[in-house]
Amino acid sequence: MTLTFADILVICAYFAIILYVGFVISQKDKKQKPSNEEYLLAGRKLTMPLFVASLVATWYGSILGIGEFVYTSGFVAWVCFGLPYYIAAGLFAFFLAGKIRESNVTSIPEQINLKYGKFAGIAASLIVLVITIPAAYILMLGIIIQLFSGWTLWVSIITGAILSLVYLFNGGFRADVYTNTAQFILMYLGFGILLIFTIIHFGSFGNMMSQLPVNHKTFTGGYNWQFLIAWFIIAFQTFVDPSFHQRCSAAKSPKTARNGIFVSIIFWAIFDFMTLSTGLFAKAYLEIDNPLMSFPLLGEAVLPAFFKGIFIVSLLATVMSTLDSYAFISAATIGNDILSHFKQLKRFSAEKLTKAGLIITGVIGVIVAIALPSAVDIIYKTASIAVPGLIFPLTLSMNNKVFISPVNTIVIMIGSSTLSLIWTILKGMEYPFFKEIEPMFPGIIFAFILTLIFIRKVKKI
């Protein structure tokens, strides 16, 4: 992208503001001697605005992937990436959000540990790490930095990772929430500006719709119903999404957690409208060789100086908000749920162990991002492996009327995730039978069958 001095100034100002918010503003409410709960969950005092801003911002890390899907497939991108997630989030809010806050646990592994024992909790920790090591988001941030800096990709990846993670060391979850809130504002500002200038440049929605291919305007996008149903099933990874659980645990009250998700759905719908609209405009009027770059190239085509800088900042904010949130969850999982079990490390506080976990998370994330430069592929494959192992044990852990033994719980988690992992490998090797079925499905079906076999009703005394 061609940038003016004004654009570069805006981008530099963004990084300065985020670092200031992360290091300074987030510390103003911090206690003199913070507890583990303060560092990991901001003292469980998230108000509705902070809860909503943080949760909404965390949900859009794959912004370039969304642009790619809209450009290549059209309206069906919202049917796959929007509608099913609203439904899943609504059900999560109705059935689980309040219970998670009432349980007073700090993480998914801790919830599993509480219900099924230490070894089940460790197994859950390993599975959570599969979906929270933020390699995909480190890669996307690196791509965006490379886009406007001209640096090599590996330098951009390392730079982005450092800038996204450095303020978490001192500020913990509170720094994550406060920077998420600033990034939330910038997300909407940048895409709002892009949509306005796109309409000014190309014309009305009606004109744009007339330029689109037929399939881009249909509910199915030319895909079969099996494909659409698959995305609705995938959306229920929301039930095991660590960022949902973490923010519900940190909410000021069960009511804040529950209502905050319903409010978040409204904001997601607004942002989806902007991304869908701009993506369709890009398809209608631009010839783009790499659809992953549809949003940046649309910005290049319609935005004047200064406003282009604001839009680039919105892309950075969208990715960084997810990156630092998942990195902190991963770090807390490593430190609080894995390292804390070692006798030699028990003397260290959760804060120190989480800081160690943050270093480990950053290093692994950078290595994977450099080694596997396909962000969408990383996200899809990790979700396919992790969701089957967690969805039934975690959901049932909130229900006191049924019980699964610790050993059987471990069998469900490890067995179903391993099956999906093997299926993913064989599918990648292009074996005919395995190519036809997505890896998540056999894992979930296997987990469901085992759950039916192992589940027992709790006897009343």
N, C-alpha and C positions, 0 to 999 in steps of 0.2 A: 504493500500500500504506500502511496505517496503522502507524506505528512509535512505539514508546515510547522514553523516554530511554535505557533499557537497550539497545534495538536500535541506536540511533544511536551509543551508546558503543562497541558491538561493531564497528560499521562503521568508526568513526574509529580504533579500535585496530588493525584490519586494515591500513589504509593506513599507519599509523605503523610497524607491524611489517615490512611489505613494504619500505618505504623504508629502515628500519634494516638489514634483511637485505641489500638491494641496495647500500647505501652503505658499511656497516660490516663486517658479518659476511663478505661475499664478498671483502673486501680482506685478511683476515687471512692468507691463504695466498699472497697475491700477492707476486711478487718485487719487489725495489727498482727494477730497470730491466726492465720487462716487454718481452718480444719480441713480434713480430707474432703468433707462434703462441700466446703466452700470452693476448693480448687477443682473438684470433679463436676460439681453441679451448681455452682454459683449460689450455694447456700439454700437451694430449693426455693428461690424467691422470684422466679421469672414471672413478670406481669404479662398481661395479655398482649400489649404491643410488642414487647421483646420476644415473647414466645412465637407470635405469628411471623414477625419479620425474620427471625432466625430459621424457623421451619421452612418458610416459603423459599428463602434464599438458598437453603441447603439442597433443595429438590431439583435444581436445574443445572447441575454440573456438566451434563452432556449437551450443552447448547449447540455446539457445532454439529453433533449427531442429529439433533432435532431439525436443524436447517437442511441437512442432507436428506432426511426422510421426507420433509415437506417438498423439497425441490424434485425429488425422484418419484414421489407417489401421490402428493396432493393432500386433499382433505382427510384421507384415511389415516394420515399421520396423527391427527387429533383423535380419531377413533381408537387408535392403538396406544398413543402416548398420553392422551388427556382423559377421555371419558372413563376408561376402566380404573384409572388411578383415583379419580374423584369418588367413585363407588367404593373402592377398597379403603380409601382414607376415611370416608364417612362411616363405614362399618367398624373400622378401627376405633374411631372416636366414640361411637355408640357403645361398643362392647368392651374395649380394652383400656382406653386412655385413662379413665378415672381409677380403674383397678391398679394400673401401673403406678400412679401417683400414691395411692393408698398403701401400696406394698413397701414403700420406702427403700427399695433396692436402688443400686447405682447403675446397673448394666444388665444386659441380657444374660451373660454368663453367671452373674450373681443370682439372678432369678432362677436359672436352671439349677444352680448349686443349692439354693434354698429349698427347692422342691425335690430334687433328685439326687443330691449328694455331690461331693467334691469332684469325683472323677468325671461325672456327667458335665459339671461346670467347666472343667478343663477342656473336655471335648467340644463344648459349645464355644469356648474361647477360640479354639483353633478354627472352627467354622466361621465365626464372626470375622476373624482376621482375613479370611478369603475375600470378603466383600467390603472390608473397610481399609485395607492397604490402598492408598489413593493413587495408584500408579496411572490409571486412566486419566485422572484429572490433572496430575502432574504433567502428563504428556500433552493434554489439550492446552494447558497454560503455556507450556513450552512452545507449542505451535503458534499461539497468538503472539507471544513475545517475539518469536522469530519473524513473524509477519511484519511487525513494525520496526524491529531493530536491525534485521539483516544478519544477526549472529547465527552461528551454526546451531543445529537443533539441540545438541547435548549441552552446550553452554546455556541456551535458553531454558532448558529443563532444570538444570541445577540452580540457575538464578531464580526462576519462578518458585521452586521448592523452598529455597531459603527465605524469600520474601513472604511466603505464605505461612511458614511455620515458626519463624523466629519469635514472634510476639506471644505465641502460645506457651513458651517456656515459663515466662514470668506470670502471665495473666490467667493461664488455664482456661476453663470453660467460659468464664466471664469475658475474657478477651475475645474468644470465639463468638459469643453472642453479640457483643457490642460491634465488632467488625462486620458480622453478618447483617446487622441492622443498617449500617452505613451502606453496605453492598446492596441490600434490598432496595434502598432508595435509588441507587445508581442504575440498577437493573432496569427498573421501570422508566426512569428518566431517559436512558439511552435508547431503549427500544421504542418509547413513545416518540422521540425525536426522529428515529429512523422511519417510523410509519408515516409521520406527518410529511417529511421531506419526500418520501416515496410517492405519496398521493399527489403532492405538488408537482413532482417531476413527471410522473407517468399518467396521472389522471385518476378517475373514479374507480371504485370497486367493480362497477358494472363493466367498464371497459376492460379491466384486468381479467374478469371472469370470461369474457368473450375470447380472450387470447389463449386460454388454457386448453390443453388436451382434454378430451372427454373424461378419461379415467381420473384425472386430477380433481374432477368436480363431483365424483360419486362417493357414496358411503363406503364402498368396499375397495375402491382404487384398483379394481381388476383382480384383486386377490380372492382366494376362495374363503369360505366361512371357517374352515379349519384354522387358517392363518389368523383370522380375527379372534376366534375363541382362544387361541393360544396366547394372544396378548392379554386378554382378560384374565387368564390364569396367572400369567407372569406378573400382572399388576398386584396380585395378592402377596408378593414379596414385601409389600408395605407392612404386613403383619409381623415380619421379622426384621424390618429395617431398623438398625441400631440408632439412627438419628431421631426417629419417632420416639423410640423408647427412652432415649436420653433426655429429650426435651420434655416429655411427659413426666419423667422422674424429677426434673428440675422446676416444673411449674409450681406456682404459688399455692395452688389447690387443685383437687380433682376437677372442679368446675372449669378452672382456667385451661387445663389440659384438654378437656372434652370440647368446650366451646371454641378454644383456640384453633383446633383442627378444622372445625366447620367454617370459621372465618378464613382460614388459610385456603380452603377449597375455592372460595370466591376469588381470592387474589391469584391463585393458580389459573383459574379460568380467564381472568383478565390478561395475564401474561401470555397464555396460550393463544388468545385472540391476536395479540400483537405478533407473536412469532409465526403463527399460521398465515396471517395476512401478508407479512413481509416476505415470507418464504414463497408464497404463491405469486406475488409481484415479481420476485426474482425469476421464477420459472417462466412467467408470461413474457418478460421483456429482455432477459439476459441469456446469452449462451455461455454456460459455465462447464468447463471440462471436469473440474473436481467439485461435485455438489457439496462436499464437506465445507467448502469455502463460500457457500452461497450468501450467508449473512455478511461476512467481511467484504465480498465483492459488490454486493448491493450497496453497502455503505460507501464504498469507493466511488460508485456510480452516481449517487444522489446527494451526498452530504458535502457541504462547503467546509472550509477550514474552521477550526475550533469545535464545530459540531461533530466532525469526524473523530476528533480526539475524545469527545464525550462518549460516542458510541463504542470506541475501542475500550474505554474504561468500563462501560457496561458489560462487555464481553469478559474482560478481566475479572470484574466483580462477580459475575455469574459463576465462573469456574472456580475462582479462589474461595468463594463462600462454601462451596461443596468440598473443595480440597481440604481446607483447614478443619472443617467439621469432622470429616471422615478420618483425617489424620489424628485428631485428638481422641476420637473414639478408639481407633486402632491403638494409639499410645496407651490409653487407659486400660484397654484389654490386655496388652502385653504386661504393663506394670502392675495393675491392680488385680487382674484375674489369673495371671500366669506366674510372673516373677515373684509375687508375694507368697506363693506356696513353697518356695525354696527356703530352707531353714537359715541359710547364710544371709538371706536378704530380708528376713522378717523385721530386722531392726530399722530398716529404712521406711520412711513415711510413704504414703500413696503418692504424694506430690513428687518426691524424688524418683520413685520407680516409674511414674508416668513420664517424667522428663527423659529418663533413660529409654522408655518405650518410644518417645517421640523421635529420638535420634535413630533408633532401629527402624521405625516406620519410614522416616525420611530416606534413609539409605536404601532400604528395600524398594520403596516406591520409585526412586530415581533409577535404580538398576533395571527394574522391570520396564519402566517407561522407555528407557534407551534401547533395551533388548527387543521389546515387542511394540513397535510403533503403530498400533491400531487400537485407538481408544474404545470405539464401540465394541470391538471384538473382546477386549479385556472385560468390559462391564457385563456383557451378555454371558460370557463363559463363567465368570465368577459367580454371578447370580444363579446360573443354572446348577452349579455345584452346591452352593450354600443353602439355598431356599429349601430344597427337599429335606435336608437334615434338621432344620430348625422349626419348620412351620407347625408341625403337630405337637411335639413336646413343649414348645414355648406357649402355644395357644392354650393347651390343656393345663399348663402350670398355673393358669389364672383361675382354674375351676377346682373348687374344693370337694366336688361331688364325685370325682373320678380320680384314679391313681394308676400310674405305671411304675413298676419297680425301677430302681436306679440302673441295674444291669440291662434290663430291656430297653430303657431309654437310650443308653449308650449304643445298643445294637441298632435302634432306629436311626439315630443321628449319623453314626459312622457308616452303617450299611447303605443308607439311601444316598448320602453324599458321595460315597465311594462309587456306587453304581453310576451316578450321574457323571462323575469324573472319568470313569472308564469309557462310558458312552461318548463323552466329549472327545476323548483321544481317538476312539475308533471312528467316529464321525469325521474327524480331521484327516484320518488316513483314507477316507472315502470308501469304506466298506459299504456295499449297496444297501443292505438292510438298515444299517445304522444311520445312513444319510437321510432316510425318509422320516425319521422321528427325532424331534428335538430332545436333547439330553435331560432337560428338566422333567419331562413327562414320566419316563420310567422311574426316575428317582422319587417323584411325588407319589406315584401309584404304589411303589414298593413300601414307602413310608406309611401310606394310608392302610395297606394290608397288614403290615406289622402292628400298627396302632390298634386296629380292630382285634387282632389276636391277643395283644398284651394288656389292653385297657381293662380295668376293673372298677366297679363301683365301690366307693368308700362305705364301709359298714357303719351304721349308726350304733353308738354305744348307749 
